[in-house]
């Protein structure tokens, strides 16, 4: 599941609700919720980019030295 796209879908749904409602207070509430979902999607995208960057900079793990007599068994 892609959280960023899920959050964007929620934001779009809130925007549609804001357009369809006639009550100004409800419209403001729907738009505020849409803004929060959009911000969550943006934050998720940043987290994903940071995770990718961390994976790229991670040093490969080194295999421990094995004694000669164990190497034949491994």
C-alpha positions, 0 to 999 in steps of 0.5 A: 500500500502506498501511503502517499497516494492514499493520503492524496486520495483522501485530500481529493475526496475532501475537496470534492465534499467541500465543493458539493456542500453549501454550508460555509462552515462545513466547506471550510472544514472540508478544505482544512481536512483536505489541506491536512491530508495533502500535507500528510502526503507531502510529509510521506513523500519526504520520508520515502525520499530520506529512506532512499537516500539512507539506503544509498549511503549505507555501507555494505556489511563486511563478512567476518574473517573465518579461520582457515580450518573453518573456511573449508567447512563453510 
